[in-house]
Amino acid sequence: MQVDYEKMYLLRIINAAMNEQQFFAITNHTLTVVAQDASYVERFTSDYLLISPGQTMDVLVSANQNVGQYYMATRPFSDASAMPPDNITTGIFQYTNSDGGLNASLITLPARDDTNATNSFISRIRNTNVTQNPPLNVPTGIDRRVFITIATNTVPCNTSQCLLPNRFVASLNNVSFVFPRIDILQAYYNRYSNGGVFTEDFPLNPPVFYDFTGNLTGFNTRAELGTRAVVLNYGEAVEIVLQATQLGGGGSHPIHLHGFSFYRVGSGSGNFNKETDPSTYNLVDPPLINTIHVPGKGWAALRFFANNPGVWFMHCHFERHSSWGMDTVFIVRNGTTTETSIRPPPSTMPRCPGT
C-alpha cells in the first residue's frame, strides 16, 4: 500500500479468512478505530486490531513516520485446544519516495492465544450515538429470551466416508443444523412447514444444564440432527445469550446473524448467570454490530428488535463450524401492514426442485 507523508488514510478492513479470527497491526503506526460492521463507534486508538471472519472494521492511519517502508502484519487468534498454524502474513505500508528499505523490524503482535489482548480490544468498542438524535434504541423490556450453547459434537457415521464409527458435527443447543433441499424462506412463505422442510421448535434453552466451561473429558458429545427454527413475533424485543462450551475442544466463536444489526450488551467469562450477569450489561452505549465474539470460556449477550420480517440465518462465521451444523434459523412473522410483511417472490425467481 503506497501512502504520502503526513496524509491520513481510511482503511476499510475485512477478515476474509474462513476459519480464524485475526490480529492486525502496522509497524510504528497507531490505528484509530472509527467503525465496526458499518456502524460508527466511539473512536479509540490501538496498536492492533482483532477482527473476526466476515467482520468489517474501519480505521484511520496517519502516515506520520519517517519516509520508508513498514510491515503490515496479521496472525491468527485462537483459544481452542487445537491451535491453527502460527502463520504471520505481511504486506508493506510504503511511503512515496522511500528508498525501498524496510525502516523497522516486524511488529510484535499479540500471541495467537492471547485472550487478554482479545478481551481488552473488544471491551473498548462503544457506540458513538449516545448524545446524538435519534438516541440509541436499545431494547430494555425483553419479550423473548433465548439461551444458546455452542459446541462441537459427534454423531454416528454409517457411510464408507468415515474411518471411525462417528463423525464431527457442530451444534447450537445440541441441535446440529441440517440444510433442507427446499429453501426455508420459500417453504415458510408457501406454508410448507408441515411438509418436513423444517420445524418451528428450536429449543430456547439447552436441553441439559452443566458446567459448560469446565473439564468435559468423557462427557457425552452426541448431538441431534434437525432443521429447527425459532419463530419470533414482529416487533418483539429479543435477547440472545450465547454460551461457549468446552465440548469438542472449546474455543471462541464469531456468531453472525443475517437480517439485523444488534447491540452487544455484555460478555463475560465462565458460565452465564441469569440472576447476576445482566446487571453488568452495557445499555448506555453498546456497539451496533452483526457479528459477535463469544469468548472460548465465556458468554456474550445481544439484543435487537424483531422488526425485519422473513427468514434469517444465524451461524458461526468459521466455515468448518457452519458446514458442520453450528447454525439455526430465526423466522420473524409478518406485522400488521404491507410495509411490515414479507413481499412475494418475483415471478422470475427460480423455484427449488420439487416445489
C-alpha positions as CSV (number, residue, x, y, z in Angstrom):
1,M,0.0,0.0,0.0
2,Q,1.5,3.3,-1.1
3,V,1.0,6.4,1.1
4,D,2.1,10.1,1.1
5,Y,3.8,11.6,4.1
6,E,1.5,13.5,6.6
7,K,-1.7,12.3,4.9
8,M,-4.5,10.5,6.8
9,Y,-5.9,7.2,5.3
10,L,-9.1,5.4,6.0
11,L,-8.7,1.6,5.8
12,R,-11.8,-0.5,5.4
13,I,-10.6,-3.9,6.6
14,I,-12.5,-7.2,6.3
15,N,-11.3,-10.5,7.6
16,A,-11.7,-12.8,4.6
17,A,-10.3,-15.9,6.4
18,M,-12.6,-18.9,6.5
19,N,-11.7,-20.3,9.9
20,E,-9.7,-17.9,12.1
21,Q,-10.0,-14.6,13.8
22,Q,-7.1,-12.3,13.1
23,F,-4.8,-9.7,14.9
24,F,-3.7,-6.9,12.6
25,A,-1.2,-4.1,13.0
26,I,1.2,-1.8,11.2
27,T,4.7,-1.3,12.5
28,N,5.2,2.0,14.3
29,H,1.7,3.3,13.4
30,T,-1.3,3.8,15.6
31,L,-4.7,2.6,14.4
32,T,-7.7,4.7,15.2
33,V,-10.9,2.6,15.1
34,V,-14.0,4.5,13.9
35,A,-16.5,1.9,12.8
36,Q,-17.3,-1.8,13.0
37,D,-19.8,-3.7,10.8
38,A,-20.7,-0.5,9.0
39,S,-21.7,1.3,12.3
40,Y,-19.8,4.1,13.8
41,V,-18.1,3.6,17.2
42,E,-16.6,6.0,19.7
43,R,-13.2,6.4,18.2
44,F,-10.2,5.0,20.1
45,T,-6.6,4.3,19.3
46,S,-4.9,0.9,19.4
47,D,-1.6,-0.7,18.4
48,Y,-3.6,-3.7,17.0
49,L,-7.0,-4.9,15.8
50,L,-8.9,-8.1,16.4
51,I,-11.3,-8.9,13.6
52,S,-13.5,-12.0,13.1
53,P,-14.2,-13.7,9.7
54,G,-16.7,-11.8,7.7
55,Q,-16.4,-8.8,10.1
56,T,-15.5,-5.3,8.9
57,M,-13.6,-2.6,10.7
58,D,-12.8,1.0,9.6
59,V,-9.6,2.5,10.9
60,L,-7.7,5.8,10.4
61,V,-4.0,5.7,9.9
62,S,-1.8,8.8,9.8
63,A,1.3,8.5,7.6
64,N,3.4,10.4,10.1
65,Q,6.6,8.3,10.5
66,N,9.9,8.7,8.7
67,V,9.6,8.1,5.0
68,G,10.2,4.4,4.3
69,Q,8.6,1.0,4.3
70,Y,6.8,-0.6,7.2
71,Y,5.3,-4.0,7.7
72,M,1.6,-4.6,7.9
73,A,1.1,-7.9,9.6
74,T,-1.7,-10.3,10.7
75,R,-1.7,-13.5,12.6
76,P,-4.5,-15.9,13.7
77,F,-6.0,-15.8,17.2
78,S,-7.4,-19.0,18.7
79,D,-8.1,-20.1,22.3
80,A,-9.2,-23.6,21.3
81,S,-7.3,-26.7,22.4
82,A,-6.4,-27.4,18.7
83,M,-4.3,-24.5,17.6
84,P,-4.1,-23.3,14.0
85,P,-0.6,-22.9,12.4
86,D,1.0,-19.8,13.7
87,N,1.5,-18.1,10.4
88,I,2.2,-14.4,10.2
89,T,1.2,-12.8,6.9
90,T,2.7,-9.5,5.9
91,G,2.2,-6.6,3.5
92,I,4.1,-3.3,3.0
93,F,3.0,0.1,4.1
94,Q,5.2,2.2,1.8
95,Y,5.7,5.9,1.7
96,T,6.1,7.7,-1.6
97,N,9.8,8.4,-2.4
98,S,11.1,5.8,0.1
99,D,14.4,4.2,-0.8
100,G,13.0,0.7,-0.8
101,G,14.5,-0.5,2.5
102,L,12.4,-1.5,5.5
103,N,12.6,1.0,8.3
104,A,11.6,-1.2,11.1
105,S,11.5,-4.9,12.1
106,L,8.3,-6.9,12.0
107,I,5.8,-5.7,14.6
108,T,5.2,-7.8,17.7
109,L,1.6,-8.9,17.5
110,P,-0.3,-10.4,20.5
111,A,0.3,-14.1,20.9
112,R,-2.0,-16.3,19.0
113,D,-3.8,-17.4,22.2
114,D,-3.7,-14.0,24.0
115,T,-7.3,-13.8,25.3
116,N,-6.4,-10.8,27.4
117,A,-5.5,-8.8,24.3
118,T,-8.7,-10.0,22.6
119,N,-11.0,-9.1,25.5
120,S,-9.2,-5.8,26.1
121,F,-9.7,-4.7,22.5
122,I,-13.4,-5.8,22.3
123,S,-14.2,-4.1,25.6
124,R,-13.1,-0.7,24.2
125,I,-15.6,-0.8,21.4
126,R,-18.5,1.5,22.3
127,N,-21.3,3.2,20.4
128,T,-20.8,6.8,19.4
129,N,-24.5,7.7,19.1
130,V,-25.3,8.5,22.7
131,T,-25.9,12.2,22.8
132,Q,-27.0,12.5,19.1
133,N,-30.5,12.5,17.8
134,P,-32.1,10.0,17.5
135,P,-30.8,8.3,20.6
136,L,-29.9,4.6,20.7
137,N,-32.8,2.3,20.7
138,V,-31.5,-0.5,22.9
139,P,-34.3,-3.0,23.9
140,T,-34.9,-3.0,27.7
141,G,-38.2,-4.7,28.3
142,I,-37.5,-8.1,26.8
143,D,-40.3,-10.2,25.2
144,R,-38.3,-13.2,24.1
145,R,-35.1,-14.7,25.8
146,V,-33.1,-17.3,24.1
147,F,-30.1,-19.0,25.8
148,I,-27.9,-21.0,23.3
149,T,-25.0,-23.2,24.0
150,I,-22.3,-23.6,21.3
151,A,-20.4,-26.9,20.9
152,T,-18.7,-29.3,18.5
153,N,-20.1,-32.8,18.7
154,T,-20.2,-36.3,17.1
155,V,-22.9,-38.3,15.5
156,P,-22.8,-41.9,14.3
157,C,-21.4,-42.3,10.8
158,N,-22.9,-45.1,8.7
159,T,-21.2,-44.4,5.4
160,S,-17.9,-45.6,4.0
161,Q,-16.6,-41.9,4.1
162,C,-15.7,-42.2,7.8
163,L,-12.7,-44.1,9.1
164,L,-14.3,-44.2,12.6
165,P,-17.8,-45.0,13.9
166,N,-18.5,-41.3,14.5
167,R,-18.1,-38.1,12.5
168,F,-17.8,-34.5,13.7
169,V,-20.7,-32.1,13.7
170,A,-21.3,-28.8,15.5
171,S,-24.4,-27.6,17.3
172,L,-26.4,-24.8,18.9
173,N,-28.4,-26.1,21.9
174,N,-27.3,-29.6,20.9
175,V,-29.1,-29.4,17.6
176,S,-26.9,-29.8,14.5
177,F,-28.5,-27.9,11.7
178,V,-29.4,-29.9,8.6
179,F,-29.7,-27.9,5.4
180,P,-33.0,-28.8,3.6
181,R,-33.4,-29.4,-0.1
182,I,-36.0,-26.6,-0.2
183,D,-35.1,-23.0,0.7
184,I,-36.6,-22.3,4.1
185,L,-37.8,-18.8,3.1
186,Q,-39.7,-20.3,0.1
187,A,-41.0,-23.1,2.4
188,Y,-42.2,-20.6,5.0
189,Y,-43.8,-18.2,2.5
190,N,-45.7,-21.1,0.8
191,R,-46.5,-22.8,4.1
192,Y,-44.5,-25.9,3.6
193,S,-43.6,-26.3,7.3
194,N,-45.8,-29.3,7.7
195,G,-44.2,-31.0,4.7
196,G,-41.0,-31.9,6.5
197,V,-38.8,-28.9,5.3
198,F,-38.3,-27.5,8.8
199,T,-40.0,-27.4,12.3
200,E,-40.7,-24.4,14.5
201,D,-39.3,-25.9,17.7
202,F,-35.7,-24.9,18.1
203,P,-35.1,-25.1,21.9
204,L,-35.0,-21.7,23.6
205,N,-32.7,-23.2,26.3
206,P,-30.1,-26.0,26.4
207,P,-31.6,-29.5,26.9
208,V,-29.2,-30.1,29.8
209,F,-27.5,-27.6,32.1
210,Y,-24.0,-28.5,33.2
211,D,-20.6,-26.8,33.8
212,F,-20.3,-25.5,30.3
213,T,-16.8,-24.2,30.7
214,G,-15.4,-26.9,32.9
215,N,-13.4,-30.0,32.2
216,L,-15.8,-32.1,30.0
217,T,-13.4,-35.0,29.3
218,G,-15.6,-38.1,28.9
219,F,-18.8,-36.1,28.5
220,N,-21.4,-37.3,26.1
221,T,-20.8,-35.4,22.8
222,R,-23.7,-36.7,20.8
223,A,-25.9,-34.1,19.1
224,E,-29.3,-34.3,17.5
225,L,-29.8,-33.6,13.8
226,G,-32.6,-31.3,12.6
227,T,-33.8,-28.3,10.7
228,R,-35.4,-26.4,13.6
229,A,-36.3,-22.7,13.6
230,V,-37.1,-20.1,16.3
231,V,-40.2,-18.1,15.4
232,L,-40.5,-14.5,16.6
233,N,-43.5,-12.2,16.5
234,Y,-42.9,-8.9,14.6
235,G,-41.6,-6.2,16.9
236,E,-40.6,-8.4,19.8
237,A,-37.6,-7.3,21.9
238,V,-35.2,-10.2,21.8
239,E,-32.3,-11.1,23.9
240,I,-29.9,-13.9,22.9
241,V,-27.2,-15.2,25.3
242,L,-24.6,-17.3,23.5
243,Q,-22.6,-19.6,25.8
244,A,-19.4,-21.3,24.7
245,T,-18.7,-24.8,26.0
246,Q,-15.7,-27.0,26.2
247,L,-17.3,-29.8,24.2
248,G,-15.1,-30.8,21.4
249,G,-12.1,-28.7,22.4
250,G,-13.9,-25.4,23.0
251,G,-12.6,-22.1,21.7
252,S,-14.2,-18.7,20.8
253,H,-16.8,-18.3,18.1
254,P,-17.8,-15.4,15.8
255,I,-21.6,-15.7,15.6
256,H,-23.3,-13.8,12.7
257,L,-27.0,-13.0,12.3
258,H,-28.4,-12.2,8.9
259,G,-31.1,-9.5,8.5
260,F,-30.2,-7.5,11.6
261,S,-27.7,-5.3,13.3
262,F,-27.9,-5.9,17.0
263,Y,-26.5,-4.5,20.2
264,R,-23.7,-6.3,22.0
265,V,-24.8,-5.6,25.6
266,G,-22.5,-7.8,27.5
267,S,-19.9,-10.6,27.7
268,G,-18.0,-12.4,30.4
269,S,-16.0,-15.4,31.4
270,G,-17.4,-18.7,32.8
271,N,-21.0,-19.8,32.8
272,F,-23.7,-17.2,32.3
273,N,-25.6,-16.4,35.5
274,K,-29.1,-15.1,34.6
275,E,-29.5,-13.7,38.1
276,T,-26.3,-11.6,38.3
277,D,-24.8,-11.1,34.9
278,P,-27.5,-8.9,33.4
279,S,-26.6,-6.3,36.0
280,T,-23.2,-5.9,34.2
281,Y,-24.9,-5.2,30.8
282,N,-24.0,-2.0,28.9
283,L,-27.3,-0.5,28.0
284,V,-25.9,3.0,27.5
285,D,-23.6,2.8,24.6
286,P,-23.4,-0.8,23.3
287,P,-21.9,-1.2,19.8
288,L,-24.3,-2.0,17.0
289,I,-22.8,-4.9,15.1
290,N,-23.8,-8.0,13.1
291,T,-21.1,-10.4,14.2
292,I,-20.4,-11.1,17.9
293,H,-17.3,-12.6,19.5
294,V,-18.2,-15.3,22.0
295,P,-15.2,-15.9,24.3
296,G,-14.0,-19.5,24.4
297,K,-14.7,-20.0,28.1
298,G,-17.4,-17.5,28.4
299,W,-20.6,-15.9,27.1
300,A,-21.9,-12.9,25.1
301,A,-25.3,-11.3,25.1
302,L,-27.0,-9.4,22.3
303,R,-30.4,-7.6,21.9
304,F,-32.4,-6.4,18.9
305,F,-36.0,-5.7,17.9
306,A,-37.5,-8.3,15.5
307,N,-38.6,-5.7,13.0
308,N,-37.5,-7.3,9.8
309,P,-40.0,-10.0,8.7
310,G,-38.6,-13.0,7.0
311,V,-36.3,-16.0,7.5
312,W,-32.8,-15.2,8.9
313,F,-29.8,-17.5,9.2
314,M,-27.7,-17.3,12.4
315,H,-24.4,-19.2,12.3
316,C,-20.8,-19.4,13.3
317,H,-18.6,-17.5,10.9
318,F,-16.0,-20.3,11.0
319,E,-16.7,-22.1,7.8
320,R,-15.9,-25.5,9.2
321,H,-18.3,-25.0,12.1
322,S,-21.1,-23.7,9.9
323,S,-20.7,-26.6,7.5
324,W,-20.8,-29.0,10.5
325,G,-24.2,-27.5,11.6
326,M,-23.4,-24.7,14.1
327,D,-26.4,-22.8,12.7
328,T,-30.1,-22.1,13.2
329,V,-32.9,-20.0,11.6
330,F,-34.9,-17.2,13.1
331,I,-38.3,-16.6,11.5
332,V,-39.9,-13.2,12.1
333,R,-43.6,-13.2,11.4
334,N,-45.3,-10.5,9.4
335,G,-46.5,-7.4,11.1
336,T,-50.0,-5.8,10.6
337,T,-49.2,-3.8,7.4
338,T,-47.9,-4.3,4.0
339,E,-44.7,-2.5,4.9
340,T,-44.1,-4.9,7.8
341,S,-44.8,-8.1,5.8
342,I,-42.7,-10.3,3.6
343,R,-43.0,-9.3,-0.1
344,P,-43.9,-12.1,-2.5
345,P,-41.0,-13.5,-4.6
346,P,-40.6,-12.1,-8.1
347,S,-42.2,-14.1,-10.8
348,T,-38.8,-14.7,-12.4
349,M,-37.3,-16.3,-9.3
350,P,-36.3,-19.9,-9.9
351,R,-38.1,-22.4,-7.7
352,C,-36.4,-25.2,-5.8
353,P,-36.8,-28.6,-7.4
354,G,-40.0,-30.4,-6.3
355,T,-42.0,-27.3,-5.3
